[in-house]
Amino acid sequence: MKISNEKISVIFPTFNGWQDTKRCLKSLQQVSYPKNKLEVWVIDNNSSDNTPALIKKNFPWVKIICQPKNLGYSKAVNLAVKKTKSDYILFSNNDVIFDKDFFTKMVQLAESNPKIGIIGGKCYNQKGGTIGFNGLRINPYLGYHQYDLNNLDSIRECDIPPAGGFFVRRKLINKIGSLDEGFFLYFEDIDYCIRTKRAGFKVLYNPNAVFYHISSKTAYREIRWEDIATIKYRSKWRCMFKHATVFQIVSSLAFQFSIVIAFENFNSSVKTYIPLIKGLYWNILNLKNTLNARRLVRRFY
């Protein structure tokens, strides 16, 4: 198999966190995949820690797009996607470290079947070497609640691979478009997997492609807990309104409010209901946009 002919673009945004970015780029320098077939794009979301200058100094081969404000994940990644012409694109994060054979294993699997749209690798937590994800299936009645950690050493279809390393076929992007920019952070990956399956492509988990990820480290470094929780709820409800059935939406809302009310009775110092309500209110204000996106999903794929 002539894997050296397949070009790959690695794309990830940064928002401060230079040390994480440096470790990620160092790991990319050491991968076994041919360097002339691998390009790296970093979209800087207005970092204040001199990240762009440090990248230019230490990793001059990296292509950088600097933004005057924080665009979030989807918008930032899409900027780079439009500039690439590679056969495969990896949607990633700056706090990821790649095993040296990660890209070789990804291309080998992707080239085995043209209907494979997305592949995710086996993700470990950088601290301790434990599995860095909590499931390969999504409960459609609860939203993001992941489950099913069976067969972690076997290639298998899944609902959503581990975050931080989505290996995407260019032909898939050409058919369904790039990431939904209605998601600032979180759930853009779930949304993309759902759209991928609707378009007739497969979403696979590949345990032979290993990487390490400190989950959500970048977000939690710069944003208050309440704001992060609000963004998560905002994205969750948008994903539910975009893809779920009416029964699934009602079930998720009822369950979530019940859990929050019960939790508040035991821990009044953490006001979980505030982010939940803020996230739901945002979706009410933007419901027209979400419903338009829902119709497009059902119309075109």
Secondary structure, DSSP 8 states (H G I E B T S, - for coil): --GGG--EEEEEEESS-HHHHHHHHHHHHT-SS-GGGEEEEEEE---SS-HHHHHHHH-TTSEEEE-SS--HHHHHHHHHHTT---SEEEEE-TTEEE-TTHHHHHHHHHTT-TTEEEEEEEEE-TTTS-B--S-SEE-TTTSS-EE----TTS-EE-S---TTEEEEEHHHHHHH-S--TT-SSSSHHHHHHHHHHHTT-EEEEEEEEEEEE-TTHHHHHHS-HHHHHHHHHHHHHHHHHHHS-HHHHHHHHHHHHHHHHHHHHH-TTS-THHHHHHHHHHHHHTHHHHHHHHHHHHHH-
